[in-house]
């Protein structure tokens, strides 16, 4: 059902404003709503889609993200910019593209998370200087000039496996947690594309 334009535009603009406050940077943010205004006034969003490009969220850079959710509850006082729009966890469908350039820009934040996994495959690995992505895996560039190549496999919706290209028997698992369910992971030259479900949890109220 098409959205009632009388409420759709101001509500979409308000949600777009709020989402831009949640990130350091986001370009081309678009919010699309579908459903009847009666549902909105009762505190329900029957269908919402958010798209953005060139996002920086908590020091992580993303090239493109599209989020879709249905039948989610929102906080009615938010219509007067009072409080947060969502008070309960939300399950969204996500489509995301992350480029090698994005990861390299995020390395100051991700370094301490990624390096221990790489060191399980290559104990001599030092700090990660950068990486390249190709269809067969990831080429890691270390600050001491060494290079390592790993394959990346999606073994379950919330678990990835890194496989040392030179020694396929050497593998390490990465648990993504219960809030992430990846349905498809595709690597191509220079980028990773993924689709799946993500649980977004509202921030804890401050004192």
Buried (B, 14 or more C-beta within 10 A) or exposed (E): EEBBEEBBEEBBEBBBEBBBEEBEEBEEBEBEBBBBBEBBEEBBBBBBBBBBBBBBBEEBBBBBBBBBBBEBBBBBEBBEEEEBBBBEEBEBBBBBBBBBBBBBBBBEEBEEEBBEBBEBBBEEBBEBBBBBBBEEBBBBBBEEEEEBBBBBBBEEBBBBBBBBBEEEEBBBEBEBEEEBBBEEBEBEEEBBBBBBBBEBEEEEEEE
